[in-house]
């Protein structure tokens, strides 16, 4: 699979959301895609074992975890997930899922060592994690050195942290926006001032794209699946508002969790598992949904799940959550196109069709606009 180009099809002036067409040697598709991540890859393996169809997704992201006991990054599953993605002709991108402390301690010596390790693993898109205190001139020099190590088929992908020093971020990011095919950003909570300002700078740069412009593929990584402080809105939608084209929420690293936490997670009752609701554009606990609407959407869903599909109840809900959110993104893309002749089409869809999307949009977007 060769990424040939990413072209701007239309920009909605009211919301700043952009529709892009992604063209590869194998397929073409629009942006606003939710990638197959680690947990969904595990689901797909079970589905394959049971001879069942898997997700119709062009993108697969592998979150590489840090092993605290050994003090090393666990690259063991890169080969397996890469082979799976290659068989399906998917865009495949692995990256090291760093926590805030790991970002704050990251320097170029460590970043270069990780980059050199990943170069040797047969990757087409090789991540280079940019330290949060990097300025443009330093990054240019480091990138120039790094590019000499790549073979002709490989592409360096700068991965930024949303908590990058705000006085340095815009210049470095905009440089990559002009020069690169792909950019990754690990996103942290929207209650962080640096994250808010930096994400808004990404949105501002992205929304000035005009029809026909070449554009980088922006990958949003590591954000919360459910934004509990914003009416349980889908994290996929919330972070797509900042311009991200492909999205992959934070993955759970079970190896680093205390045994009591793992036991608590595994003992969760079905009622405690959140299911995505397309009517709301977000998540609810089933008991709460039943109290307000008289419908327990999780129980109703699981009553129709065929056990021969090979997934546990929790995995079946994960699978459904992915499919339902992607359907909403497909409608969102249609609404962006409609703004070419009805400038309010997308805003109407967000504010009148998705209650939780509307709450997030009305409370967060005006605040962010004032901060830039």
C-alpha positions in Angstrom: 0.0 0.0 0.0 1.5 3.3 -1.1 0.0 6.6 0.1 -0.1 8.7 -3.1 -1.8 11.9 -2.1 -4.3 13.6 0.2 -6.5 16.3 -1.5 -8.9 18.8 0.0 -12.4 18.3 -1.4 -14.3 20.9 0.6 -13.9 23.1 3.7 -17.0 24.1 5.7 -16.5 27.8 6.6 -19.0 27.7 9.5 -17.4 24.8 11.5 -13.9 24.7 10.0 -14.3 21.0 9.3 -12.5 19.7 6.2 -13.4 16.8 3.9 -10.3 15.2 2.3 -9.9 12.5 -0.2 -7.1 10.0 0.5 -5.7 8.1 -2.4 -3.4 5.1 -2.2 -2.2 2.5 -4.6 -4.9 0.1 -3.3 -7.9 2.3 -2.5 -9.5 5.7 -2.2 -11.5 7.0 0.7 -12.5 10.1 2.7 -11.1 11.2 6.0 -12.8 11.0 9.4 -12.0 7.4 9.9 -11.7 5.5 13.1 -8.7 3.1 12.9 -8.5 -0.5 14.0 -6.6 -0.2 17.2 -5.0 -2.9 19.5 -8.3 -4.0 21.1 -10.1 -4.2 17.8 -7.2 -6.1 16.3 -7.7 -8.7 19.0 -11.4 -8.8 18.1 -10.5 -9.3 14.4 -8.2 -12.2 15.2 -11.1 -14.0 17.0 -13.5 -13.2 14.2 -11.0 -14.7 11.7 -10.6 -17.9 13.9 -14.4 -18.2 13.7 -14.4 -17.5 9.9 -16.5 -14.3 10.3 -16.0 -11.0 8.4 -13.8 -8.3 10.0 -14.1 -4.5 10.0 -14.1 -2.7 6.7 -11.4 -0.3 7.7 -8.5 1.1 5.7 -6.5 2.2 8.7 -4.8 0.3 11.5 -2.9 1.9 14.4 -0.7 -0.1 16.8 -0.2 1.5 20.3 3.2 0.3 21.5 3.3 -0.1 25.3 6.1 0.5 27.8 7.0 -2.5 30.0 7.6 -1.0 33.4 9.2 -4.1 34.9 11.8 -4.4 32.1 12.1 -0.6 31.5 11.7 -1.1 27.7 9.2 -0.5 25.0 7.4 -3.7 24.0 7.8 -4.0 20.2 6.7 -7.7 20.2 3.4 -7.2 18.5 4.5 -4.9 15.8 5.4 -7.7 13.4 2.0 -9.5 13.9 -0.2 -6.4 13.5 1.8 -5.1 10.6 1.5 -8.5 8.8 -2.3 -8.4 9.4 -2.6 -4.9 8.1 -0.4 -5.6 5.0 -2.6 -8.6 4.0 -5.6 -6.3 4.1 -3.9 -3.4 2.2 -4.4 -1.1 5.2 -2.5 2.0 6.1 -0.5 0.9 9.1 1.1 3.1 11.7 2.6 2.1 15.1 3.7 4.6 17.7 4.8 4.5 21.3 1.9 5.4 23.6 3.7 7.8 26.0 2.2 9.1 29.2 2.7 12.8 30.2 5.8 12.0 32.3 7.4 10.1 29.5 6.8 13.1 27.2 8.2 15.5 29.7 11.4 13.5 30.0 11.8 12.8 26.3 14.9 14.2 24.7 16.3 13.9 21.2 18.8 11.3 22.2 16.0 8.9 23.3 13.7 9.9 20.4 16.5 9.2 17.8 17.3 5.8 19.4 13.6 4.8 19.2 13.4 6.0 15.6 16.4 4.0 14.6 15.0 0.9 16.2 11.7 1.3 14.4 13.4 1.9 11.0 14.6 -1.7 11.1 11.1 -3.2 11.4 10.0 -2.9 7.8 7.7 0.0 8.4 6.6 2.2 5.6 5.6 5.1 8.0 8.2 5.4 10.8 7.3 7.5 13.8 9.7 10.1 15.2 8.5 11.5 18.5 9.3 15.2 18.8 10.3 16.4 22.3 7.9 18.9 23.8 10.6 21.6 24.1 11.8 21.3 20.4 12.0 24.5 18.4 11.9 24.7 14.6 15.6 25.1 13.9 16.5 22.2 16.2 13.8 20.0 14.6 14.9 20.8 11.1 18.5 19.7 11.8 17.4 16.5 13.6 14.9 15.7 10.9 17.5 16.2 8.2 19.8 13.7 10.0 17.0 11.2 10.5 16.0 11.3 6.8 19.4 10.0 5.8 18.7 6.7 7.6 15.5 5.9 5.7 15.3 3.8 2.6 13.4 5.2 -0.4 10.1 3.5 0.4 10.0 4.8 4.0 8.4 8.0 5.3 9.3 9.8 8.5 6.2 10.8 10.5 6.6 13.4 13.1 4.6 12.6 16.2 3.9 15.6 18.4 2.5 15.9 21.9 -0.5 18.2 22.4 1.3 19.5 25.5 4.2 20.8 23.4 5.5 24.1 24.6 2.9 26.5 23.3 5.3 29.3 22.3 7.2 26.7 20.0 4.4 24.5 18.8 2.8 26.5 16.0 5.9 27.2 14.1 7.1 23.6 14.2 3.7 22.1 13.4 3.0 24.4 10.5 6.4 23.5 9.0 5.5 19.9 9.1 2.0 20.7 7.7 3.6 22.2 4.6 6.3 19.5 4.2 4.8 16.2 5.3 2.4 13.6 4.0 1.5 12.3 7.5 1.5 13.9 11.0 0.6 12.3 14.3 -0.4 14.0 17.5 -0.8 12.4 20.9 -3.7 14.2 22.5 -4.3 14.8 26.2 -7.3 16.1 28.2 -9.1 19.3 27.1 -8.7 20.6 30.6 -5.0 21.3 29.9 -4.3 24.8 28.7 -1.4 23.9 26.4 -3.4 21.1 24.8 -6.4 23.4 24.2 -4.3 26.1 22.5 -2.2 23.7 20.5 -5.2 21.8 19.2 -6.8 25.0 18.2 -3.7 26.0 16.3 -4.0 22.7 14.4 -7.6 23.4 13.6 -6.9 27.0 12.4 -4.1 25.8 10.0 -6.2 22.9 8.7 -9.4 25.0 8.0 -7.7 27.4 5.7 -7.2 24.5 3.2 -9.0 25.2 -0.1 -10.6 22.8 -2.6 -7.8 21.0 -4.5 -5.0 21.8 -2.0 -2.7 19.0 -1.1 -2.9 18.3 2.6 -1.1 16.0 5.2 -3.0 13.1 6.8 -3.5 14.2 10.4 -3.7 11.3 12.9 -5.2 12.0 16.4 -3.9 9.5 19.0 -4.2 8.6 22.6 -7.2 10.7 23.6 -10.0 9.5 25.9 -12.6 7.3 24.4 -15.4 9.0 26.4 -15.2 12.6 27.5 -16.9 12.3 30.9 -16.7 16.1 31.7 -18.4 16.9 28.4 -21.7 15.0 28.7 -20.0 11.6 27.8 -19.5 12.7 24.2 -17.5 10.4 21.9 -13.8 11.3 22.0 -13.6 10.5 18.3 -16.0 13.3 17.5 -14.6 15.7 20.0 -11.0 15.4 18.6 -12.2 15.3 15.0 -13.4 18.9 15.6 -9.7 19.9 15.7 -8.9 18.7 12.2 -7.9 15.0 12.7 -8.5 12.7 9.8 -7.8 9.4 11.3 -8.4 8.7 15.0 -7.3 6.1 17.6 -8.2 6.5 21.2 -6.0 5.5 24.2 -5.5 1.8 24.7 -5.2 0.0 28.0 -1.9 -1.6 28.8 -2.9 -4.4 31.1 0.7 -5.5 31.8 1.4 -2.3 33.9 -1.8 -2.4 35.9 -1.9 -3.7 39.5 -3.6 -7.1 39.9 -6.5 -5.6 41.9 -7.3 -3.1 39.1 -7.3 -5.9 36.5 -9.6 -8.0 38.7 -12.0 -5.1 39.1 -12.0 -4.5 35.3 -12.6 -8.2 34.5 -15.5 -8.4 37.0 -17.4 -5.6 35.4 -21.1 -6.3 35.0 -22.7 -5.8 31.6 -24.6 -2.8 33.0 -21.3 -1.1 33.7 -20.1 -1.2 30.0 -20.9 1.9 28.0 -22.4 1.5 24.6 -22.4 4.2 21.9 -25.8 5.7 21.1 -26.1 7.1 17.6 -29.2 9.1 18.7 -27.1 11.0 21.2 -23.6 10.9 19.6 -22.1 9.7 22.9 -22.1 7.0 25.5 -24.4 6.1 28.4 -24.5 3.5 31.1 -27.4 1.2 30.2 -29.1 1.6 33.6 -29.2 5.4 33.2 -30.5 5.1 29.6 -33.2 2.7 30.8 -34.2 5.1 33.6 -34.7 8.0 31.3 -35.9 6.4 28.1 -37.2 3.0 29.2 -34.7 1.2 26.9 -31.6 -0.7 28.0 -29.6 -0.4 24.8 -26.7 -2.6 26.0 -29.0 -5.5 27.1 -31.1 -5.1 23.9 -27.9 -5.3 21.8 -26.5 -8.3 23.6 -29.7 -10.2 23.3 -29.1 -10.2 19.5 -25.4 -11.1 19.6 -24.6 -14.5 18.2 -22.1 -16.3 20.4 -20.7 -18.1 17.4 -19.3 -14.8 16.3 -16.3 -15.5 18.6 -16.4 -12.3 20.7 -17.0 -11.9 24.4 -19.9 -9.5 25.4 -17.4 -6.7 26.1 -15.7 -7.2 22.7 -19.1 -7.4 20.9 -19.9 -4.0 22.4 -16.5 -2.6 21.4 -17.1 -3.9 17.8 -20.5 -2.3 17.7 -19.3 1.0 19.1 -16.7 1.2 16.3 -19.2 0.5 13.6 -21.8 2.9 14.9 -19.4 5.8 15.3 -18.0 5.3 11.9 -21.6 5.4 10.4 -22.0 8.8 12.1 -18.7 10.0 10.7 -19.9 9.0 7.2 -23.0 11.1 7.7 -20.8 13.9 9.0 -18.8 13.8 5.7 -22.0 14.0 3.7 -23.0 17.0 5.7 -19.7 18.7 5.0 -20.3 18.3 1.3 -23.8 19.7 1.6 -22.4 23.0 2.9 -21.3 23.7 -0.6 -24.9 24.7 -1.3 -26.3 25.0 2.2 -23.8 26.7 4.5 -25.7 25.6 7.6 -26.0 21.9 6.8 -23.2 20.6 9.0 -24.0 22.9 11.9 -27.6 21.8 11.7 -26.6 18.2 11.8 -24.4 18.6 14.8 -26.8 20.8 16.8 -30.1 19.1 16.0 -29.2 15.5 15.4 -26.6 14.6 18.0 -27.4 15.9 21.5 -23.9 15.2 23.0 -22.1 16.5 19.9 -24.2 19.7 20.3 -23.3 20.1 24.0 -19.6 19.7 23.2 -19.7 22.0 20.2 -21.7 24.8 21.9 -19.6 24.8 25.1 -16.1 24.2 23.8 -15.7 25.7 20.4 -16.6 29.3 21.3 -14.3 29.1 24.3 -11.4 27.8 22.1 -12.0 30.5 19.4 -11.5 33.2 22.1 -8.3 31.6 23.3 -6.5 31.9 19.9 
